[in-house]
Amino acid sequence: MDWDTVSFDHDAGITTITVDRPDRLNALNRPTLRALDEAIDEAAERDTRALVVTGAGDDAFVAGADIEQMRDLSVEEAQAYARLGHDVMNRIETFPAPVIAAVNGYAFGGGCELALAADLRIASERAVLGQTEIDLGIIPGWGGTQRLVRLVGDELARRLIFFGERVDAQDADQYGLVGDVVAHDQLDEFVQGMAEDLAEKPAFALQAAKEAINQSHRMDLEDGLQYEQRAWSGLFGTADQREGMTAFVEDRDPEFE
């Protein structure tokens, strides 16, 4: 776990992965994306119950992809860079536990896409988010054109992407781009409390819920409902299902594995 641009912390079922390039506003270059990918592997091996992703320093969550590195890419090189970014975002989206993006500052371009790949987004009052690629002569390339639409709707997503608009935390909250806005100096504590609450929930049920919700973006309603039925019934007989229902009947708090 010796990465130059990513730090890793695991305690009591909660893993925090921090993009650690504050001198470059935590911009994502190839080594950082590869380190993120390896850190996600490590988090999965540690039996993570809740995963937090954030950025180092007080200025940026992730200010985007590394533009200096991208500027002279050929089409083929750009395709390889896009695949690498998509692989990391997809790993976050499909991680077997809930992922919280603690957006502590600028989240532009690839940084906004990193937040979009998470399950939950909590913003500092200082946060500013946006898919700003249009002013670079490109479009979002790591999932922004797809995930943003699903989160905030077609009309708003088009406006944000077409104009490259940067939105502050309060507007992001109003748009549904983030779920909570908290004081900057309270962000870590707030996210930690949320992660602790998630870590106490039944892991198999949380994973099943996450997978079922994700399937709603890939399936039509009929297929999605069938998927939900299979996921729901498949949880019966698990230790957590028996404990949860027994605790309810006995009027006590459950103690999940």
Summary of the structure (lengths in Angstrom):
residues: 257
radius of gyration: 18.8
end to end distance: 27.1
largest distance: 65.1
contacts: 853
relative contact order: 0.11
helix: 52%
strand: 17%
